[in-house]
Amino acid sequence: MPKSISQVAVSPEMFDKIEGSYSADRISEGTAVRKPVEVEGKLYLATGSGMGKVEAYQLIPREEFTGGVRTYKVPPGREYDEYYESLRNDPNGFYHGMLVKRGAHEHALVGPPIIFVVKATKKNTNRALVTHSVALKILGPSFELHPTGLTVIGKPTEEEYEEAFRRLSLIEDSQAWWWGDLANAQEKHYGYVQEFCERYERNWATITTYQSVCNHYEPLNRFKGLSFKHHMVAAPLDDRLEWLKKAEFGWSAAELAKQIRLAKILPPSFDGVLPTISHADYRNWLPQQPNCDLLLTDPPYSTEVKDIQSFAQDWLPLALVKIKPTGRAYIFIGAYPKELQAYLRINTGNMTLANIMVWEYQNAIGPASKLDYNLNWQALLYYRGPDAPELDCPILTEQFAVQEVNAPDGRTGIRYNEWQKPDELAERLIRHSTKPDHLVLDCFAGTGTFLLAAAKFKRVARGCDISKDMIEIAIKRGCEFVQL
């Protein structure tokens, strides 16, 4: 640390000029520094700023510097850690003696640094208290934040990095509260927010979400130990505070959402034979199943597996051979070119790929793509056996290859997982292709949507999944667990 630091009060105009000379980022990059500022006949260059103060070193031509010079870059023969530790411990300051580029000439920085502040007057008393954010060190002494990036000074310890990550996470999480409270106050006072969002290029939909969450919690009812996302998950609930108290015992936001979903699950609405689910991989489960009347399943997509071609080739032939000659299959896949190609290349044996159907939904949300079109559909591969009877599809609007049914929406109803299919669509496909007591198999059963739909119409439903969490939800929804 510098042995002695002088504090100098300057006018607001001079303070701004000194602050504008900030060059720690350029020093670390080895590029030319910004224009220094002359104060009382000496040139100064800012290396840090925050809390209404600017740290600056004197700048002189190299030939005038009488001490030992050094560079930001670790010299040959010096250890990284040792070198930067020596800079930190220099009594004249970290940048003392450091060579920098100014135009075509080399200059040296001379410490100890000077701390410049705004001279308080009657006109600028408030200005002297302003926090300048050009180079904040709020993440720790080894990290400097400035408007266009972050500068790492030397090689911080692992503990310093961990502390910086913790602080930055806290700031990021707090921003949601700040934006929400700010927008609510603006709306209360002046009645509009969207115009400000557009002016400062903020996403209005995101800001309104922040506002909504803030409106659900008075500041004193916000849990400091829980993230904004925890509060957002529980916000729509009347007993939101009770749920947050439970989450304080170590639940992640995802675990909180899961526990809320489990608590909201209604008892099964069907009578008869319960659908069964096993904790198993399709490779082990399918060979042990009898031939079925319908294979209805939703396998992982190309966004979830490394090699979609190998995955599709591995599981689909194994599943298709379990379908009776009179049976059918509906398989949901992603609407991605490489995924479609992977499935269309597979030899389907005696099963005919009769249609590439489309499940279309109009309630898709997410960032707009500027290069490609946003997807609001998934492919539904429809196979039928050589002896399959006619479809039982008397409703005209259900006879099209494009099935329009909105996706389950966690904001307005219960959704148990990201790719859950709507009950209405599952029930349609089961009504069209099977009769009571027919066997329906699902080798990627997830939370049991297809199994429960089949059981509702008095079909025999069996499934498996490799996720214990998914199976736990399926059981609570009404499936019976069967050990393989």
Protein Blocks (a to p, Z undefined) as FASTA:
>chain_A
ZZbdcdddddfklmmmmmmmpcklmmmnopacdddddeehiacddfbdeehiacdddddd
fklpmbdcddfbdcehiafklmmmmmmmpmnbjkgoiacdehjbccdddddddddddddd
fklmmmmmpccfkbccklojkbccdfkbccdehjadfklmmmmmmmmmmmmmmmmmmmmm
mmmmmmmmnopaklmmmmnopafklmmmmmmmmmmpcfklpcfkbcfklmmmmmmpmklm
mmmmmmmnopafklmmmmmmmmmpccdfbecjddddddddfklmmmmpccdfbdcddddd
fklpfblmlmmmmmmmmmmmmpcfkbccdddddfbfklmmmmmmpcghjaccfbccdddd
fkbgcdddfkbccdfbdcddddddfklccdddfbfklmpfbdcdddddfklmccfbfklc
cfklmmmmmmmmmcehiacddfblonommmmmmmmnopacddddfbfklmmmmmmnopac
ddZZ
